[in-house]
Amino acid sequence: MQTKLREMLKFPCFFTYKIIGLSKPELVDQIIRVIQIHIPGDYTPQVKSSHRGNYLSVSITICAKNFEQIEILYHEISQINMVRMVL
Protein backbone atom coordinates (compact mmCIF):
# COMPACT_ATOMS: atom_id res chain seq x y z
CA MET A 1 0.00 0.00 0.00
CA GLN A 2 2.79 2.40 0.96
CA THR A 3 4.55 1.86 -2.38
CA LYS A 4 1.35 2.54 -4.35
CA LEU A 5 0.67 5.73 -2.40
CA ARG A 6 4.26 6.87 -2.88
CA GLU A 7 3.96 6.31 -6.64
CA MET A 8 0.59 8.07 -6.91
CA LEU A 9 1.60 11.30 -5.21
CA LYS A 10 3.47 14.09 -6.98
CA PHE A 11 5.25 16.49 -4.65
CA PRO A 12 4.64 19.05 -3.40
CA CYS A 13 1.03 18.00 -2.82
CA PHE A 14 -1.89 18.59 -0.51
CA PHE A 15 -2.57 15.68 1.83
CA THR A 16 -5.50 15.42 4.25
CA TYR A 17 -5.34 13.53 7.52
CA LYS A 18 -8.53 12.47 9.27
CA ILE A 19 -7.96 11.98 12.97
CA ILE A 20 -10.40 10.43 15.44
CA GLY A 21 -9.76 11.25 19.08
CA LEU A 22 -11.31 11.80 22.46
CA SER A 23 -13.58 14.83 22.69
CA LYS A 24 -11.21 17.07 24.63
CA PRO A 25 -10.68 20.77 23.89
CA GLU A 26 -6.90 20.37 23.69
CA LEU A 27 -6.99 17.62 21.02
CA VAL A 28 -6.99 20.01 18.04
CA ASP A 29 -4.26 22.18 19.59
CA GLN A 30 -2.01 19.16 20.12
CA ILE A 31 -2.51 17.97 16.53
CA ILE A 32 -1.68 21.42 15.14
CA ARG A 33 1.35 21.71 17.44
CA VAL A 34 2.80 18.45 16.03
CA ILE A 35 2.19 19.57 12.44
CA GLN A 36 3.69 23.03 13.08
CA ILE A 37 6.98 21.42 14.14
CA HIS A 38 7.43 19.84 10.71
CA ILE A 39 5.42 22.06 8.36
CA PRO A 40 4.82 25.53 9.82
CA GLY A 41 1.79 27.34 8.47
CA ASP A 42 -1.79 28.39 9.07
CA TYR A 43 -4.15 25.46 9.50
CA THR A 44 -7.92 25.44 9.69
CA PRO A 45 -9.01 21.97 10.73
CA GLN A 46 -12.58 20.81 10.25
CA VAL A 47 -13.91 19.39 13.50
CA LYS A 48 -17.02 17.28 13.95
CA SER A 49 -18.34 15.73 17.13
CA SER A 50 -19.62 12.16 17.31
CA HIS A 51 -23.31 11.49 17.88
CA ARG A 52 -22.84 10.97 21.62
CA GLY A 53 -20.11 13.60 21.92
CA ASN A 54 -17.42 11.19 23.12
CA TYR A 55 -15.15 11.61 20.09
CA LEU A 56 -14.02 14.28 17.66
CA SER A 57 -13.24 13.84 13.99
CA VAL A 58 -10.55 16.27 12.89
CA SER A 59 -9.71 16.72 9.19
CA ILE A 60 -6.62 18.76 8.46
CA THR A 61 -4.83 19.34 5.16
CA ILE A 62 -1.10 19.90 4.84
CA CYS A 63 1.15 20.70 1.90
CA ALA A 64 3.80 17.96 1.91
CA LYS A 65 7.11 18.39 0.13
CA ASN A 66 7.96 14.67 0.22
CA PHE A 67 6.58 11.31 1.29
CA GLU A 68 8.71 11.24 4.43
CA GLN A 69 6.79 14.25 5.82
CA ILE A 70 3.54 12.32 5.38
CA GLU A 71 4.96 9.28 7.17
CA ILE A 72 6.50 11.25 10.03
CA LEU A 73 3.31 13.22 10.71
CA TYR A 74 1.20 10.05 10.57
CA HIS A 75 3.45 8.45 13.18
CA GLU A 76 3.71 11.50 15.45
CA ILE A 77 -0.02 12.32 15.35
CA SER A 78 -0.72 8.66 16.21
CA GLN A 79 1.44 9.09 19.35
CA ILE A 80 -0.82 11.79 20.83
CA ASN A 81 -2.45 10.21 23.87
CA MET A 82 -6.02 11.30 23.00
CA VAL A 83 -5.82 10.10 19.38
CA ARG A 84 -7.54 6.81 18.62
CA MET A 85 -7.10 6.59 14.84
CA VAL A 86 -5.33 8.40 12.00
CA LEU A 87 -6.46 7.93 8.41
Backbone as XML, in Angstrom:
<?xml version="1.0"?>
<chain id="A" units="angstrom">
  <residue number="1" name="MET">
    <atom name="N" x="0.832" y="-1.196" z="0.000"/>
    <atom name="CA" x="0.000" y="0.000" z="0.000"/>
    <atom name="C" x="0.873" y="1.255" z="0.000"/>
  </residue>
  <residue number="2" name="GLN">
    <atom name="N" x="1.912" y="1.246" z="0.840"/>
    <atom name="CA" x="2.789" y="2.401" z="0.955"/>
    <atom name="C" x="3.458" y="2.707" z="-0.381"/>
  </residue>
  <residue number="3" name="THR">
    <atom name="N" x="3.899" y="1.671" z="-1.096"/>
    <atom name="CA" x="4.548" y="1.863" z="-2.384"/>
    <atom name="C" x="3.579" y="2.477" z="-3.389"/>
  </residue>
  <residue number="4" name="LYS">
    <atom name="N" x="2.339" y="1.998" z="-3.420"/>
    <atom name="CA" x="1.352" y="2.538" z="-4.346"/>
    <atom name="C" x="1.076" y="4.007" z="-4.047"/>
  </residue>
  <residue number="5" name="LEU">
    <atom name="N" x="0.925" y="4.343" z="-2.775"/>
    <atom name="CA" x="0.666" y="5.726" z="-2.398"/>
    <atom name="C" x="1.851" y="6.605" z="-2.786"/>
  </residue>
  <residue number="6" name="ARG">
    <atom name="N" x="3.048" y="6.121" z="-2.534"/>
    <atom name="CA" x="4.260" y="6.868" z="-2.876"/>
    <atom name="C" x="4.318" y="7.137" z="-4.379"/>
  </residue>
  <residue number="7" name="GLU">
    <atom name="N" x="3.928" y="6.165" z="-5.183"/>
    <atom name="CA" x="3.960" y="6.309" z="-6.637"/>
    <atom name="C" x="2.861" y="7.238" z="-7.149"/>
  </residue>
  <residue number="8" name="MET">
    <atom name="N" x="1.726" y="7.271" z="-6.461"/>
    <atom name="CA" x="0.592" y="8.069" z="-6.910"/>
    <atom name="C" x="0.769" y="9.565" z="-6.652"/>
  </residue>
  <residue number="9" name="LEU">
    <atom name="N" x="1.481" y="9.901" z="-5.600"/>
    <atom name="CA" x="1.600" y="11.300" z="-5.206"/>
    <atom name="C" x="2.731" y="11.993" z="-5.948"/>
  </residue>
  <residue number="10" name="LYS">
    <atom name="N" x="2.465" y="13.221" z="-6.364"/>
    <atom name="CA" x="3.475" y="14.088" z="-6.978"/>
    <atom name="C" x="3.706" y="15.253" z="-6.026"/>
  </residue>
  <residue number="11" name="PHE">
    <atom name="N" x="4.938" y="15.489" z="-5.661"/>
    <atom name="CA" x="5.251" y="16.494" z="-4.651"/>
    <atom name="C" x="5.743" y="17.779" z="-5.276"/>
  </residue>
  <residue number="12" name="PRO">
    <atom name="N" x="5.447" y="18.910" z="-4.619"/>
    <atom name="CA" x="4.636" y="19.055" z="-3.404"/>
    <atom name="C" x="3.168" y="18.752" z="-3.693"/>
  </residue>
  <residue number="13" name="CYS">
    <atom name="N" x="2.452" y="18.309" z="-2.655"/>
    <atom name="CA" x="1.033" y="18.003" z="-2.823"/>
    <atom name="C" x="0.275" y="18.273" z="-1.530"/>
  </residue>
  <residue number="14" name="PHE">
    <atom name="N" x="-1.030" y="18.461" z="-1.676"/>
    <atom name="CA" x="-1.890" y="18.594" z="-0.509"/>
    <atom name="C" x="-2.286" y="17.198" z="-0.055"/>
  </residue>
  <residue number="15" name="PHE">
    <atom name="N" x="-2.251" y="16.981" z="1.257"/>
    <atom name="CA" x="-2.571" y="15.679" z="1.830"/>
    <atom name="C" x="-3.437" y="15.924" z="3.057"/>
  </residue>
  <residue number="16" name="THR">
    <atom name="N" x="-4.570" y="15.239" z="3.131"/>
    <atom name="CA" x="-5.495" y="15.424" z="4.249"/>
    <atom name="C" x="-5.438" y="14.231" z="5.193"/>
  </residue>
  <residue number="17" name="TYR">
    <atom name="N" x="-5.264" y="14.547" z="6.462"/>
    <atom name="CA" x="-5.341" y="13.535" z="7.523"/>
    <atom name="C" x="-6.721" y="13.636" z="8.150"/>
  </residue>
  <residue number="18" name="LYS">
    <atom name="N" x="-7.298" y="12.496" z="8.480"/>
    <atom name="CA" x="-8.526" y="12.467" z="9.270"/>
    <atom name="C" x="-8.165" y="11.765" z="10.569"/>
  </residue>
  <residue number="19" name="ILE">
    <atom name="N" x="-8.374" y="12.470" z="11.669"/>
    <atom name="CA" x="-7.964" y="11.985" z="12.975"/>
    <atom name="C" x="-9.196" y="11.828" z="13.853"/>
  </residue>
  <residue number="20" name="ILE">
    <atom name="N" x="-9.311" y="10.678" z="14.492"/>
    <atom name="CA" x="-10.395" y="10.430" z="15.440"/>
    <atom name="C" x="-9.763" y="10.403" z="16.831"/>
  </residue>
  <residue number="21" name="GLY">
    <atom name="N" x="-10.310" y="11.201" z="17.735"/>
    <atom name="CA" x="-9.757" y="11.248" z="19.082"/>
    <atom name="C" x="-10.819" y="11.567" z="20.111"/>
  </residue>
  <residue number="22" name="LEU">
    <atom name="N" x="-10.403" y="11.492" z="21.364"/>
    <atom name="CA" x="-11.315" y="11.802" z="22.463"/>
    <atom name="C" x="-11.774" y="13.248" z="22.374"/>
  </residue>
  <residue number="23" name="SER">
    <atom name="N" x="-13.006" y="13.485" z="22.767"/>
    <atom name="CA" x="-13.585" y="14.827" z="22.692"/>
    <atom name="C" x="-13.056" y="15.682" z="23.846"/>
  </residue>
  <residue number="24" name="LYS">
    <atom name="N" x="-11.855" y="16.190" z="23.653"/>
    <atom name="CA" x="-11.206" y="17.074" z="24.627"/>
    <atom name="C" x="-10.826" y="18.360" z="23.905"/>
  </residue>
  <residue number="25" name="PRO">
    <atom name="N" x="-10.972" y="19.503" z="24.556"/>
    <atom name="CA" x="-10.682" y="20.774" z="23.886"/>
    <atom name="C" x="-9.238" y="20.892" z="23.411"/>
  </residue>
  <residue number="26" name="GLU">
    <atom name="N" x="-8.308" y="20.240" z="24.062"/>
    <atom name="CA" x="-6.900" y="20.371" z="23.693"/>
    <atom name="C" x="-6.473" y="19.441" z="22.553"/>
  </residue>
  <residue number="27" name="LEU">
    <atom name="N" x="-7.342" y="18.554" z="22.088"/>
    <atom name="CA" x="-6.987" y="17.622" z="21.017"/>
    <atom name="C" x="-6.538" y="18.351" z="19.756"/>
  </residue>
  <residue number="28" name="VAL">
    <atom name="N" x="-7.316" y="19.291" z="19.282"/>
    <atom name="CA" x="-6.992" y="20.013" z="18.042"/>
    <atom name="C" x="-5.689" y="20.785" z="18.210"/>
  </residue>
  <residue number="29" name="ASP">
    <atom name="N" x="-5.490" y="21.429" z="19.351"/>
    <atom name="CA" x="-4.260" y="22.183" z="19.591"/>
    <atom name="C" x="-3.032" y="21.274" z="19.550"/>
  </residue>
  <residue number="30" name="GLN">
    <atom name="N" x="-3.147" y="20.089" z="20.121"/>
    <atom name="CA" x="-2.008" y="19.164" z="20.124"/>
    <atom name="C" x="-1.697" y="18.668" z="18.717"/>
  </residue>
  <residue number="31" name="ILE">
    <atom name="N" x="-2.720" y="18.409" z="17.916"/>
    <atom name="CA" x="-2.507" y="17.972" z="16.529"/>
    <atom name="C" x="-1.796" y="19.076" z="15.749"/>
  </residue>
  <residue number="32" name="ILE">
    <atom name="N" x="-2.291" y="20.295" z="15.869"/>
    <atom name="CA" x="-1.678" y="21.418" z="15.144"/>
    <atom name="C" x="-0.251" y="21.651" z="15.617"/>
  </residue>
  <residue number="33" name="ARG">
    <atom name="N" x="0.004" y="21.516" z="16.902"/>
    <atom name="CA" x="1.349" y="21.705" z="17.444"/>
    <atom name="C" x="2.338" y="20.725" z="16.802"/>
  </residue>
  <residue number="34" name="VAL">
    <atom name="N" x="1.939" y="19.461" z="16.658"/>
    <atom name="CA" x="2.800" y="18.454" z="16.029"/>
    <atom name="C" x="3.065" y="18.815" z="14.571"/>
  </residue>
  <residue number="35" name="ILE">
    <atom name="N" x="2.025" y="19.214" z="13.854"/>
    <atom name="CA" x="2.185" y="19.569" z="12.438"/>
    <atom name="C" x="3.078" y="20.794" z="12.287"/>
  </residue>
  <residue number="36" name="GLN">
    <atom name="N" x="2.911" y="21.793" z="13.152"/>
    <atom name="CA" x="3.694" y="23.034" z="13.077"/>
    <atom name="C" x="5.199" y="22.766" z="13.220"/>
  </residue>
  <residue number="37" name="ILE">
    <atom name="N" x="5.567" y="21.752" z="13.958"/>
    <atom name="CA" x="6.984" y="21.423" z="14.136"/>
    <atom name="C" x="7.616" y="21.068" z="12.794"/>
  </residue>
  <residue number="38" name="HIS">
    <atom name="N" x="6.885" y="20.342" z="11.965"/>
    <atom name="CA" x="7.431" y="19.835" z="10.708"/>
    <atom name="C" x="7.079" y="20.691" z="9.493"/>
  </residue>
  <residue number="39" name="ILE">
    <atom name="N" x="5.871" y="21.248" z="9.489"/>
    <atom name="CA" x="5.419" y="22.057" z="8.360"/>
    <atom name="C" x="4.697" y="23.284" z="8.914"/>
  </residue>
  <residue number="40" name="PRO">
    <atom name="N" x="5.452" y="24.323" z="9.272"/>
    <atom name="CA" x="4.821" y="25.530" z="9.819"/>
    <atom name="C" x="3.857" y="26.150" z="8.807"/>
  </residue>
  <residue number="41" name="GLY">
    <atom name="N" x="2.764" y="26.690" z="9.333"/>
    <atom name="CA" x="1.788" y="27.344" z="8.475"/>
    <atom name="C" x="0.490" y="27.599" z="9.215"/>
  </residue>
  <residue number="42" name="ASP">
    <atom name="N" x="-0.464" y="28.146" z="8.509"/>
    <atom name="CA" x="-1.793" y="28.389" z="9.070"/>
    <atom name="C" x="-2.682" y="27.212" z="8.714"/>
  </residue>
  <residue number="43" name="TYR">
    <atom name="N" x="-3.292" y="26.620" z="9.713"/>
    <atom name="CA" x="-4.145" y="25.457" z="9.496"/>
    <atom name="C" x="-5.536" y="25.722" z="10.037"/>
  </residue>
  <residue number="44" name="THR">
    <atom name="N" x="-6.524" y="25.305" z="9.274"/>
    <atom name="CA" x="-7.920" y="25.438" z="9.685"/>
    <atom name="C" x="-8.557" y="24.056" z="9.636"/>
  </residue>
  <residue number="45" name="PRO">
    <atom name="N" x="-8.447" y="23.315" z="10.730"/>
    <atom name="CA" x="-9.014" y="21.966" z="10.729"/>
    <atom name="C" x="-10.540" y="22.002" z="10.753"/>
  </residue>
  <residue number="46" name="GLN">
    <atom name="N" x="-11.135" y="21.001" z="10.153"/>
    <atom name="CA" x="-12.581" y="20.814" z="10.247"/>
    <atom name="C" x="-12.821" y="19.822" z="11.383"/>
  </residue>
  <residue number="47" name="VAL">
    <atom name="N" x="-13.672" y="20.210" z="12.311"/>
    <atom name="CA" x="-13.906" y="19.386" z="13.497"/>
    <atom name="C" x="-15.380" y="19.037" z="13.583"/>
  </residue>
  <residue number="48" name="LYS">
    <atom name="N" x="-15.651" y="17.747" z="13.770"/>
    <atom name="CA" x="-17.021" y="17.279" z="13.953"/>
    <atom name="C" x="-17.064" y="16.405" z="15.200"/>
  </residue>
  <residue number="49" name="SER">
    <atom name="N" x="-18.142" y="16.533" z="15.924"/>
    <atom name="CA" x="-18.338" y="15.730" z="17.126"/>
    <atom name="C" x="-19.133" y="14.471" z="16.784"/>
  </residue>
  <residue number="50" name="SER">
    <atom name="N" x="-18.861" y="13.398" z="17.513"/>
    <atom name="CA" x="-19.617" y="12.164" z="17.310"/>
    <atom name="C" x="-21.045" y="12.341" z="17.842"/>
  </residue>
  <residue number="51" name="HIS">
    <atom name="N" x="-21.890" y="11.420" z="17.493"/>
    <atom name="CA" x="-23.306" y="11.488" z="17.878"/>
    <atom name="C" x="-23.474" y="11.650" z="19.393"/>
  </residue>
  <residue number="52" name="ARG">
    <atom name="N" x="-22.730" y="10.897" z="20.161"/>
    <atom name="CA" x="-22.840" y="10.972" z="21.620"/>
    <atom name="C" x="-21.888" y="11.988" z="22.240"/>
  </residue>
  <residue number="53" name="GLY">
    <atom name="N" x="-21.020" y="12.575" z="21.421"/>
    <atom name="CA" x="-20.115" y="13.601" z="21.925"/>
    <atom name="C" x="-18.868" y="13.067" z="22.606"/>
  </residue>
  <residue number="54" name="ASN">
    <atom name="N" x="-18.593" y="11.770" z="22.479"/>
    <atom name="CA" x="-17.415" y="11.189" z="23.122"/>
    <atom name="C" x="-16.141" y="11.370" z="22.298"/>
  </residue>
  <residue number="55" name="TYR">
    <atom name="N" x="-16.296" y="11.542" z="20.992"/>
    <atom name="CA" x="-15.147" y="11.612" z="20.095"/>
    <atom name="C" x="-15.255" y="12.816" z="19.169"/>
  </residue>
  <residue number="56" name="LEU">
    <atom name="N" x="-14.087" y="13.240" z="18.675"/>
    <atom name="CA" x="-14.022" y="14.281" z="17.661"/>
    <atom name="C" x="-13.376" y="13.697" z="16.411"/>
  </residue>
  <residue number="57" name="SER">
    <atom name="N" x="-13.856" y="14.145" z="15.279"/>
    <atom name="CA" x="-13.240" y="13.838" z="13.994"/>
    <atom name="C" x="-12.592" y="15.129" z="13.516"/>
  </residue>
  <residue number="58" name="VAL">
    <atom name="N" x="-11.286" y="15.086" z="13.298"/>
    <atom name="CA" x="-10.547" y="16.270" z="12.891"/>
    <atom name="C" x="-9.932" y="16.007" z="11.515"/>
  </residue>
  <residue number="59" name="SER">
    <atom name="N" x="-10.314" y="16.807" z="10.533"/>
    <atom name="CA" x="-9.710" y="16.722" z="9.193"/>
    <atom name="C" x="-8.821" y="17.934" z="9.006"/>
  </residue>
  <residue number="60" name="ILE">
    <atom name="N" x="-7.567" y="17.671" z="8.622"/>
    <atom name="CA" x="-6.617" y="18.762" z="8.457"/>
    <atom name="C" x="-5.748" y="18.476" z="7.234"/>
  </residue>
  <residue number="61" name="THR">
    <atom name="N" x="-5.580" y="19.489" z="6.405"/>
    <atom name="CA" x="-4.835" y="19.342" z="5.159"/>
    <atom name="C" x="-3.493" y="20.048" z="5.267"/>
  </residue>
  <residue number="62" name="ILE">
    <atom name="N" x="-2.448" y="19.343" z="4.854"/>
    <atom name="CA" x="-1.098" y="19.897" z="4.844"/>
    <atom name="C" x="-0.597" y="19.973" z="3.397"/>
  </residue>
  <residue number="63" name="CYS">
    <atom name="N" x="0.466" y="20.700" z="3.188"/>
    <atom name="CA" x="1.152" y="20.698" z="1.897"/>
    <atom name="C" x="2.499" y="20.014" z="2.120"/>
  </residue>
  <residue number="64" name="ALA">
    <atom name="N" x="2.590" y="18.754" z="1.696"/>
    <atom name="CA" x="3.803" y="17.955" z="1.908"/>
    <atom name="C" x="4.786" y="18.145" z="0.774"/>
  </residue>
  <residue number="65" name="LYS">
    <atom name="N" x="6.057" y="18.240" z="1.133"/>
    <atom name="CA" x="7.105" y="18.385" z="0.131"/>
    <atom name="C" x="7.680" y="17.034" z="-0.286"/>
  </residue>
  <residue number="66" name="ASN">
    <atom name="N" x="7.468" y="16.009" z="0.554"/>
    <atom name="CA" x="7.964" y="14.675" z="0.221"/>
    <atom name="C" x="7.172" y="13.634" z="1.023"/>
  </residue>
  <residue number="67" name="PHE">
    <atom name="N" x="7.333" y="12.388" z="0.656"/>
    <atom name="CA" x="6.579" y="11.311" z="1.288"/>
    <atom name="C" x="6.989" y="11.117" z="2.746"/>
  </residue>
  <residue number="68" name="GLU">
    <atom name="N" x="8.233" y="11.400" z="3.057"/>
    <atom name="CA" x="8.709" y="11.239" z="4.428"/>
    <atom name="C" x="7.949" y="12.142" z="5.389"/>
  </residue>
  <residue number="69" name="GLN">
    <atom name="N" x="7.584" y="13.364" z="4.963"/>
    <atom name="CA" x="6.790" y="14.248" z="5.820"/>
    <atom name="C" x="5.446" y="13.605" z="6.149"/>
  </residue>
  <residue number="70" name="ILE">
    <atom name="N" x="4.829" y="12.985" z="5.169"/>
    <atom name="CA" x="3.536" y="12.323" z="5.383"/>
    <atom name="C" x="3.689" y="11.202" z="6.402"/>
  </residue>
  <residue number="71" name="GLU">
    <atom name="N" x="4.724" y="10.399" z="6.254"/>
    <atom name="CA" x="4.957" y="9.280" z="7.173"/>
    <atom name="C" x="5.255" y="9.749" z="8.595"/>
  </residue>
  <residue number="72" name="ILE">
    <atom name="N" x="6.123" y="10.744" z="8.708"/>
    <atom name="CA" x="6.502" y="11.252" z="10.033"/>
    <atom name="C" x="5.286" y="11.816" z="10.761"/>
  </residue>
  <residue number="73" name="LEU">
    <atom name="N" x="4.499" y="12.634" z="10.061"/>
    <atom name="CA" x="3.315" y="13.216" z="10.710"/>
    <atom name="C" x="2.310" y="12.134" z="11.089"/>
  </residue>
  <residue number="74" name="TYR">
    <atom name="N" x="2.113" y="11.149" z="10.231"/>
    <atom name="CA" x="1.204" y="10.050" z="10.566"/>
    <atom name="C" x="1.646" y="9.395" z="11.875"/>
  </residue>
  <residue number="75" name="HIS">
    <atom name="N" x="2.930" y="9.107" z="11.975"/>
    <atom name="CA" x="3.447" y="8.451" z="13.181"/>
    <atom name="C" x="3.316" y="9.353" z="14.413"/>
  </residue>
  <residue number="76" name="GLU">
    <atom name="N" x="3.712" y="10.615" z="14.285"/>
    <atom name="CA" x="3.709" y="11.500" z="15.448"/>
    <atom name="C" x="2.292" y="11.866" z="15.898"/>
  </residue>
  <residue number="77" name="ILE">
    <atom name="N" x="1.379" y="12.048" z="14.967"/>
    <atom name="CA" x="-0.018" y="12.319" z="15.351"/>
    <atom name="C" x="-0.595" y="11.097" z="16.056"/>
  </residue>
  <residue number="78" name="SER">
    <atom name="N" x="-0.236" y="9.904" z="15.588"/>
    <atom name="CA" x="-0.718" y="8.660" z="16.211"/>
    <atom name="C" x="-0.249" y="8.537" z="17.660"/>
  </residue>
  <residue number="79" name="GLN">
    <atom name="N" x="0.866" y="9.178" z="17.993"/>
    <atom name="CA" x="1.440" y="9.088" z="19.346"/>
    <atom name="C" x="0.752" y="9.998" z="20.356"/>
  </residue>
  <residue number="80" name="ILE">
    <atom name="N" x="-0.088" y="10.914" z="19.903"/>
    <atom name="CA" x="-0.817" y="11.792" z="20.826"/>
    <atom name="C" x="-1.767" y="10.926" z="21.655"/>
  </residue>
  <residue number="81" name="ASN">
    <atom name="N" x="-1.710" y="11.084" z="22.952"/>
    <atom name="CA" x="-2.446" y="10.215" z="23.874"/>
    <atom name="C" x="-3.955" y="10.157" z="23.591"/>
  </residue>
  <residue number="82" name="MET">
    <atom name="N" x="-4.563" y="11.254" z="23.213"/>
    <atom name="CA" x="-6.021" y="11.296" z="22.999"/>
    <atom name="C" x="-6.444" y="10.751" z="21.631"/>
  </residue>
  <residue number="83" name="VAL">
    <atom name="N" x="-5.496" y="10.551" z="20.740"/>
    <atom name="CA" x="-5.819" y="10.100" z="19.381"/>
    <atom name="C" x="-6.088" y="8.599" z="19.386"/>
  </residue>
  <residue number="84" name="ARG">
    <atom name="N" x="-7.158" y="8.217" z="18.728"/>
    <atom name="CA" x="-7.541" y="6.807" z="18.622"/>
    <atom name="C" x="-7.264" y="6.227" z="17.247"/>
  </residue>
  <residue number="85" name="MET">
    <atom name="N" x="-7.296" y="7.079" z="16.192"/>
    <atom name="CA" x="-7.100" y="6.587" z="14.839"/>
    <atom name="C" x="-6.671" y="7.732" z="13.935"/>
  </residue>
  <residue number="86" name="VAL">
    <atom name="N" x="-5.756" y="7.427" z="13.000"/>
    <atom name="CA" x="-5.333" y="8.404" z="12.001"/>
    <atom name="C" x="-5.507" y="7.764" z="10.637"/>
  </residue>
  <residue number="87" name="LEU">
    <atom name="N" x="-6.241" y="8.436" z="9.784"/>
    <atom name="CA" x="-6.463" y="7.934" z="8.413"/>
    <atom name="C" x="-5.847" y="8.910" z="7.442"/>
  </residue>
</chain>
